[in-house]
Amino acid sequence: MDDDIIKNIRLIERLKYGILQWMAHLFRALYNGPEKLIQDSLSSLILYCYLLGNRVGVSFSHLDQGINDKARAYLKEQDNQEHGIPPEEVLLFLRYRETHKN
């Protein structure tokens, strides 16, 4: 039992470290990388976030729902100018997710 807990903690720590690594890769790619490198960094970052969420008890479907809920909440809030993300971009994201459901 203790071995399972230790293995789980180690995996969580590796996933957290991986997220930090991919975030660093992303920043470097945004500065001077080709689109493929940016895509690779973003894809890996999102994958690691999903895997970490799953490891700590947040299912993939609940994470998806949380992302959708967060995007909808963003659109409802009037005072989101601090983020500077255009509402049209969030709507585009939600439409994409709606049309590409599995």
DSSP file (Angstrom, degrees, kcal/mol; ACC not computed):
  #  RESIDUE AA STRUCTURE BP1 BP2  ACC     N-H-->O    O-->H-N    N-H-->O    O-->H-N    TCO  KAPPA ALPHA  PHI   PSI    X-CA   Y-CA   Z-CA
    1    1 A M     >        0   0    0      0, 0.0     4,-1.9     0, 0.0     5,-0.2   0.000 360.0 360.0 360.0 -47.7    0.0    0.0    0.0
    2    2 A D  H  >  +     0   0    0      1,-0.2     4,-2.5     2,-0.2     5,-0.2   0.867 360.0  56.3 -60.9 -35.9    2.8    2.5    0.9
    3    3 A D  H  > S+     0   0    0      1,-0.2     4,-2.6     2,-0.2    -1,-0.2   0.895 106.0  50.5 -63.0 -39.4    4.5    1.6   -2.4
    4    4 A D  H  > S+     0   0    0      2,-0.2     4,-2.4     1,-0.2    -1,-0.2   0.902 110.9  48.5 -64.7 -40.8    1.4    2.6   -4.3
    5    5 A I  H  X S+     0   0    0     -4,-1.9     4,-2.6     2,-0.2    -2,-0.2   0.922 112.6  48.2 -64.7 -43.8    1.1    5.9   -2.5
    6    6 A I  H  X S+     0   0    0     -4,-2.5     4,-2.5     2,-0.2    -2,-0.2   0.917 112.0  49.2 -63.9 -43.2    4.8    6.6   -3.1
    7    7 A K  H  X S+     0   0    0     -4,-2.6     4,-2.3     2,-0.2    -1,-0.2   0.902 111.7  49.8 -62.1 -41.1    4.5    5.7   -6.8
    8    8 A N  H  X S+     0   0    0     -4,-2.4     4,-2.5     2,-0.2    -2,-0.2   0.920 111.2  48.2 -64.6 -44.0    1.4    7.9   -7.1
    9    9 A I  H  X S+     0   0    0     -4,-2.6     4,-2.5     2,-0.2    -2,-0.2   0.914 111.5  50.5 -62.7 -42.6    3.2   10.9   -5.5
   10   10 A R  H  X S+     0   0    0     -4,-2.5     4,-2.4     2,-0.2    -1,-0.2   0.909 111.0  48.6 -62.0 -41.9    6.2   10.4   -7.8
   11   11 A L  H  X S+     0   0    0     -4,-2.3     4,-2.5     2,-0.2    -2,-0.2   0.919 110.6  50.6 -65.6 -42.3    4.0   10.3  -10.8
   12   12 A I  H  X S+     0   0    0     -4,-2.5     4,-2.5     1,-0.2    -2,-0.2   0.921 111.4  48.7 -59.7 -44.0    2.2   13.5   -9.7
   13   13 A E  H  X S+     0   0    0     -4,-2.5     4,-2.5     2,-0.2    -1,-0.2   0.889 110.5  50.6 -64.6 -39.1    5.5   15.2   -9.2
   14   14 A R  H  X S+     0   0    0     -4,-2.4     4,-2.6     2,-0.2    -2,-0.2   0.901 111.1  49.0 -64.3 -40.0    6.8   14.1  -12.6
   15   15 A L  H  X S+     0   0    0     -4,-2.5     4,-2.3     2,-0.2    -2,-0.2   0.914 111.3  48.9 -66.2 -42.0    3.6   15.4  -14.2
   16   16 A K  H  X S+     0   0    0     -4,-2.5     4,-1.9     2,-0.2    -2,-0.2   0.920 113.0  47.8 -61.9 -43.3    4.0   18.8  -12.4
   17   17 A Y  H  X S+     0   0    0     -4,-2.5     4,-2.6     1,-0.2    -2,-0.2   0.905 109.9  53.3 -63.2 -41.7    7.6   19.0  -13.5
   18   18 A G  H  X S+     0   0    0     -4,-2.6     4,-2.9     1,-0.2     5,-0.2   0.886 105.8  53.4 -61.0 -39.5    6.6   18.1  -17.0
   19   19 A I  H  X S+     0   0    0     -4,-2.3     4,-2.1     2,-0.2    -1,-0.2   0.925 110.3  47.2 -61.2 -44.3    4.0   20.9  -17.0
   20   20 A L  H  X S+     0   0    0     -4,-1.9     4,-2.1     2,-0.2    -2,-0.2   0.905 112.5  49.9 -63.8 -40.9    6.8   23.4  -16.0
   21   21 A Q  H  X S+     0   0    0     -4,-2.6     4,-2.5     1,-0.2    -2,-0.2   0.937 112.1  46.4 -62.9 -46.0    9.1   22.0  -18.6
   22   22 A W  H  X S+     0   0    0     -4,-2.9     4,-2.5     1,-0.2    -1,-0.2   0.832 109.5  55.1 -68.8 -30.2    6.5   22.3  -21.4
   23   23 A M  H  X S+     0   0    0     -4,-2.1     4,-2.4    -5,-0.2    -1,-0.2   0.920 109.2  47.4 -65.2 -42.6    5.6   25.8  -20.2
   24   24 A A  H  X S+     0   0    0     -4,-2.1     4,-2.2     2,-0.2    -2,-0.2   0.913 111.4  50.9 -63.5 -42.3    9.3   26.8  -20.6
   25   25 A H  H  X S+     0   0    0     -4,-2.5     4,-2.8     1,-0.2    -2,-0.2   0.911 109.5  51.8 -59.4 -42.1    9.3   25.2  -24.0
   26   26 A L  H  X S+     0   0    0     -4,-2.5     4,-2.9     2,-0.2     5,-0.2   0.931 108.1  49.7 -62.4 -46.1    6.2   27.1  -25.0
   27   27 A F  H  X S+     0   0    0     -4,-2.4     4,-1.4     1,-0.2    -1,-0.2   0.909 113.3  46.8 -61.1 -41.0    7.8   30.5  -23.9
   28   28 A R  H  X S+     0   0    0     -4,-2.2     4,-2.3     1,-0.2    -1,-0.2   0.920 112.9  49.6 -64.9 -42.2   10.9   29.7  -25.9
   29   29 A A  H  X S+     0   0    0     -4,-2.8     4,-2.8     1,-0.2    -2,-0.2   0.887 108.5  52.7 -65.3 -38.8    8.8   28.7  -28.9
   30   30 A L  H  < S+     0   0    0     -4,-2.9    -1,-0.2     1,-0.2    -2,-0.2   0.832 111.3  48.7 -65.2 -30.3    6.7   31.8  -28.7
   31   31 A Y  H  < S-     0   0    0     -4,-1.4    -2,-0.2    -5,-0.2    -1,-0.2   0.915 140.6 -13.2 -76.3 -44.4    9.8   33.9  -28.8
   32   32 A N  H  < S+     0   0    0     -4,-2.3    -2,-0.2    -5,-0.1    -3,-0.2   0.178 100.5 113.0-149.2  23.7   11.6   32.3  -31.7
   33   33 A G     <  -     0   0    0     -4,-2.8     2,-0.1    -5,-0.2    -4,-0.0  -0.672  62.2-110.0-106.5 158.5   10.1   29.1  -32.7
   34   34 A P    >>  -     0   0    0      0, 0.0     4,-1.7     0, 0.0     3,-0.7  -0.331  41.3-100.6 -73.3 164.8    8.2   27.8  -35.7
   35   35 A E  H 3> S+     0   0    0      1,-0.2     4,-3.0     2,-0.2     5,-0.2   0.854 121.5  60.1 -55.9 -37.4    4.5   27.1  -35.5
   36   36 A K  H 3> S+     0   0    0      1,-0.2     4,-2.4     2,-0.2    -1,-0.2   0.887 105.0  48.4 -60.1 -39.7    5.2   23.4  -35.2
   37   37 A L  H <> S+     0   0    0     -3,-0.7     4,-2.3     2,-0.2    -1,-0.2   0.877 111.8  49.2 -69.1 -38.2    7.2   23.9  -32.1
   38   38 A I  H  X S+     0   0    0     -4,-1.7     4,-2.7    -9,-0.2     5,-0.2   0.930 112.4  48.6 -64.2 -45.4    4.5   26.1  -30.6
   39   39 A Q  H  X S+     0   0    0     -4,-3.0     4,-2.7     1,-0.2     5,-0.2   0.913 111.7  49.3 -60.6 -44.1    1.9   23.4  -31.4
   40   40 A D  H  X S+     0   0    0     -4,-2.4     4,-2.4    -5,-0.2     5,-0.2   0.914 112.7  47.3 -62.5 -43.8    4.0   20.7  -29.9
   41   41 A S  H  X S+     0   0    0     -4,-2.3     4,-2.4     2,-0.2    -2,-0.2   0.931 114.6  45.4 -65.0 -46.5    4.5   22.7  -26.7
   42   42 A L  H  X S+     0   0    0     -4,-2.7     4,-2.6     2,-0.2     5,-0.2   0.917 113.4  50.2 -63.5 -43.6    0.9   23.6  -26.3
   43   43 A S  H  X S+     0   0    0     -4,-2.7     4,-2.5    -5,-0.2    -2,-0.2   0.921 113.1  45.5 -61.6 -44.7   -0.3   20.0  -27.1
   44   44 A S  H  X S+     0   0    0     -4,-2.4     4,-2.8    -5,-0.2     5,-0.2   0.903 111.8  52.3 -66.0 -40.9    2.1   18.5  -24.6
   45   45 A L  H  X S+     0   0    0     -4,-2.4     4,-2.0    -5,-0.2    -2,-0.2   0.928 112.1  45.2 -61.1 -46.1    1.2   21.1  -21.9
   46   46 A I  H  X S+     0   0    0     -4,-2.6     4,-2.4     2,-0.2    -2,-0.2   0.915 112.5  51.8 -65.1 -42.8   -2.5   20.3  -22.3
   47   47 A L  H  X S+     0   0    0     -4,-2.5     4,-2.7    -5,-0.2    -2,-0.2   0.937 109.9  48.5 -58.8 -47.6   -1.9   16.6  -22.3
   48   48 A Y  H  X S+     0   0    0     -4,-2.8     4,-2.6     1,-0.2    -1,-0.2   0.881 110.1  52.4 -62.4 -37.5    0.1   16.8  -19.1
   49   49 A C  H  X S+     0   0    0     -4,-2.0     4,-2.6    -5,-0.2    -1,-0.2   0.921 110.6  47.4 -64.3 -42.9   -2.6   18.9  -17.5
   50   50 A Y  H  X S+     0   0    0     -4,-2.4     4,-2.5     2,-0.2    -2,-0.2   0.928 113.4  48.2 -62.3 -44.6   -5.2   16.3  -18.4
   51   51 A L  H  X S+     0   0    0     -4,-2.7     4,-2.2     2,-0.2    -2,-0.2   0.894 112.3  48.6 -65.7 -39.5   -3.0   13.5  -17.1
   52   52 A L  H  X S+     0   0    0     -4,-2.6     4,-1.8     2,-0.2    -1,-0.2   0.934 111.3  50.3 -64.6 -45.6   -2.3   15.4  -13.8
   53   53 A G  H  <>S+     0   0    0     -4,-2.6     5,-3.5     1,-0.2     4,-0.2   0.926 111.7  47.9 -57.0 -45.7   -6.0   16.1  -13.4
   54   54 A N  H ><5S+     0   0    0     -4,-2.5     3,-1.2     3,-0.2    -1,-0.2   0.894 109.0  54.1 -62.7 -39.9   -6.9   12.5  -13.9
   55   55 A R  H 3<5S+     0   0    0     -4,-2.2    -1,-0.2     1,-0.3    -2,-0.2   0.815 110.2  46.6 -65.9 -30.9   -4.2   11.3  -11.5
   56   56 A V  T 3<5S-     0   0    0     -4,-1.8    -1,-0.3    -3,-0.2    -2,-0.2   0.305 131.3 -89.0 -97.5   9.9   -5.6   13.6   -8.7
   57   57 A G  T < 5S+     0   0    0     -3,-1.2     2,-0.7     1,-0.2    -3,-0.2   0.546  86.7 125.1 104.1   8.1   -9.2   12.4   -9.3
   58   58 A V      < -     0   0    0     -5,-3.5    -1,-0.2    -6,-0.2    -2,-0.2  -0.885  54.8-137.8-101.1 111.8  -10.6   14.8  -12.0
   59   59 A S     >  -     0   0    0     -2,-0.7     4,-2.4     1,-0.1     5,-0.2  -0.203  19.1-113.3 -66.4 159.3  -11.9   12.7  -14.9
   60   60 A F  H  > S+     0   0    0      1,-0.2     4,-2.6     2,-0.2     5,-0.2   0.901 118.5  50.6 -58.6 -41.8  -11.2   13.8  -18.4
   61   61 A S  H  > S+     0   0    0      1,-0.2     4,-2.4     2,-0.2    -1,-0.2   0.885 110.0  49.2 -67.3 -37.6  -14.9   14.5  -19.0
   62   62 A H  H  > S+     0   0    0      2,-0.2     4,-2.5     1,-0.2    -1,-0.2   0.879 111.0  50.4 -68.2 -35.7  -15.2   16.6  -15.8
   63   63 A L  H  X S+     0   0    0     -4,-2.4     4,-2.3     2,-0.2    -2,-0.2   0.928 110.4  49.7 -65.6 -44.0  -12.1   18.5  -16.9
   64   64 A D  H  X S+     0   0    0     -4,-2.6     4,-2.3     1,-0.2    -2,-0.2   0.929 112.3  47.9 -57.9 -45.4  -13.7   19.1  -20.3
   65   65 A Q  H  X S+     0   0    0     -4,-2.4     4,-2.9     1,-0.2    -1,-0.2   0.903 109.9  52.7 -63.6 -40.4  -16.9   20.3  -18.7
   66   66 A G  H  X S+     0   0    0     -4,-2.5     4,-2.5     2,-0.2    -1,-0.2   0.881 108.3  50.6 -62.0 -38.4  -14.9   22.6  -16.4
   67   67 A I  H  X S+     0   0    0     -4,-2.3     4,-2.3     2,-0.2    -2,-0.2   0.932 112.4  46.3 -65.1 -45.8  -13.2   24.1  -19.4
   68   68 A N  H  X S+     0   0    0     -4,-2.3     4,-2.5     2,-0.2    -2,-0.2   0.925 113.2  49.5 -61.8 -44.7  -16.5   24.7  -21.1
   69   69 A D  H  X S+     0   0    0     -4,-2.9     4,-2.7     1,-0.2    -2,-0.2   0.906 110.4  50.7 -61.0 -42.0  -18.0   26.1  -17.9
   70   70 A K  H  X S+     0   0    0     -4,-2.5     4,-2.1     2,-0.2    -1,-0.2   0.905 110.7  48.8 -63.5 -41.8  -15.1   28.4  -17.5
   71   71 A A  H  X S+     0   0    0     -4,-2.3     4,-1.6     2,-0.2    -2,-0.2   0.916 113.0  47.1 -65.3 -43.1  -15.4   29.7  -21.0
   72   72 A R  H  X S+     0   0    0     -4,-2.5     4,-1.6     1,-0.2    -2,-0.2   0.908 111.4  51.2 -64.8 -41.4  -19.1   30.3  -20.6
   73   73 A A  H  X S+     0   0    0     -4,-2.7     4,-1.8     1,-0.2    -1,-0.2   0.891 106.0  56.1 -62.3 -38.9  -18.5   32.1  -17.3
   74   74 A Y  H  < S+     0   0    0     -4,-2.1    -1,-0.2     1,-0.2    -2,-0.2   0.908 107.0  49.3 -58.3 -42.2  -15.9   34.3  -19.0
   75   75 A L  H  < S+     0   0    0     -4,-1.6    -1,-0.2     1,-0.2    -2,-0.2   0.836 110.3  50.8 -68.0 -32.1  -18.5   35.4  -21.5
   76   76 A K  H  < S+     0   0    0     -4,-1.6     2,-0.3    -5,-0.1    -1,-0.2   0.803  91.2  88.8 -76.8 -29.2  -21.1   36.2  -18.9
   77   77 A E     <  -     0   0    0     -4,-1.8     3,-0.4     1,-0.2     0, 0.0  -0.537  60.3-161.9 -74.3 129.9  -18.7   38.4  -16.8
   78   78 A Q  S    S+     0   0    0     -2,-0.3     2,-0.5     1,-0.2     3,-0.2   0.749  81.6  62.4 -80.5 -24.9  -18.8   42.0  -17.9
   79   79 A D        +     0   0    0      1,-0.2     3,-0.4     2,-0.1    -1,-0.2  -0.293  62.6 116.1-103.2  49.5  -15.5   42.9  -16.2
   80   80 A N    >>  +     0   0    0     -2,-0.5     3,-1.3    -3,-0.4     4,-1.0   0.186  36.1 108.6-100.7  17.2  -13.1   40.7  -18.1
   81   81 A Q  T 34  +     0   0    0      1,-0.3    -1,-0.2    -3,-0.2    -2,-0.1   0.747  64.4  73.7 -65.4 -21.3  -11.1   43.4  -19.7
   82   82 A E  T 34 S+     0   0    0     -3,-0.4    -1,-0.3     1,-0.2    -2,-0.1   0.819  99.4  45.3 -63.0 -28.8   -8.2   42.6  -17.4
   83   83 A H  T <4 S-     0   0    0     -3,-1.3    -1,-0.2     2,-0.1    -2,-0.2   0.795  94.5-147.8 -82.8 -30.2   -7.5   39.5  -19.5
   84   84 A G     <  +     0   0    0     -4,-1.0    -3,-0.1     1,-0.2    -2,-0.1   0.659  45.1 144.2  72.8  15.5   -7.8   41.2  -22.8
   85   85 A I        -     0   0    0     -5,-0.5    -1,-0.2     1,-0.0    -2,-0.1  -0.785  52.9-122.6 -89.1 122.0   -9.2   38.1  -24.5
   86   86 A P    >>  -     0   0    0      0, 0.0     4,-1.3     0, 0.0     3,-1.1  -0.385  10.7-132.3 -64.4 136.5  -11.9   39.1  -27.0
   87   87 A P  H 3> S+     0   0    0      0, 0.0     4,-2.6     0, 0.0     5,-0.2   0.823 105.9  64.8 -57.1 -30.8  -15.3   37.4  -26.4
   88   88 A E  H 3> S+     0   0    0      1,-0.2     4,-2.3     2,-0.2     5,-0.1   0.867  99.5  52.0 -61.1 -35.2  -15.4   36.5  -30.0
   89   89 A E  H <> S+     0   0    0     -3,-1.1     4,-2.0     2,-0.2    -1,-0.2   0.886 109.3  48.5 -69.0 -38.3  -12.4   34.2  -29.5
   90   90 A V  H  X S+     0   0    0     -4,-1.3     4,-2.5     2,-0.2    -2,-0.2   0.902 111.4  50.6 -67.6 -40.9  -14.0   32.5  -26.6
   91   91 A L  H  X S+     0   0    0     -4,-2.6     4,-2.7     2,-0.2     5,-0.2   0.908 108.8  51.7 -61.8 -42.1  -17.2   32.0  -28.7
   92   92 A L  H  X S+     0   0    0     -4,-2.3     4,-2.4     1,-0.2    -1,-0.2   0.912 109.8  50.2 -59.6 -43.0  -15.1   30.5  -31.5
   93   93 A F  H  X S+     0   0    0     -4,-2.0     4,-2.4     2,-0.2    -2,-0.2   0.929 111.2  47.7 -60.7 -47.5  -13.5   28.1  -29.0
   94   94 A L  H  X S+     0   0    0     -4,-2.5     4,-2.1     1,-0.2    -2,-0.2   0.897 111.8  50.0 -64.2 -40.2  -16.9   27.0  -27.6
   95   95 A R  H  X S+     0   0    0     -4,-2.7     4,-2.4     2,-0.2    -1,-0.2   0.919 109.9  51.4 -63.2 -42.6  -18.3   26.5  -31.2
   96   96 A Y  H  X S+     0   0    0     -4,-2.4     4,-1.4     1,-0.2    -2,-0.2   0.939 111.1  47.0 -58.5 -47.9  -15.3   24.5  -32.1
   97   97 A R  H  < S+     0   0    0     -4,-2.4    -1,-0.2     1,-0.2    -2,-0.2   0.862 112.0  51.4 -64.3 -35.2  -15.7   22.2  -29.0
   98   98 A E  H >< S+     0   0    0     -4,-2.1     3,-0.8     1,-0.2    -1,-0.2   0.896 113.0  43.5 -68.8 -39.8  -19.4   21.8  -29.7
   99   99 A T  H 3< S+     0   0    0     -4,-2.4    -1,-0.2     1,-0.2    -2,-0.2   0.660 114.7  50.4 -81.6 -15.0  -18.9   20.8  -33.4
  100  100 A H  T 3< S+     0   0    0     -4,-1.4    -1,-0.2    -5,-0.2    -2,-0.2   0.012  75.0 138.8-113.4  28.1  -16.0   18.4  -32.6
  101  101 A K    <         0   0    0     -3,-0.8    -3,-0.1     1,-0.1    -4,-0.0  -0.417 360.0 360.0 -67.0 147.5  -17.6   16.4  -29.8
  102  102 A N              0   0    0     -2,-0.1    -1,-0.1     0, 0.0    -2,-0.0   0.456 360.0 360.0 -87.9 360.0  -16.8   12.7  -29.9
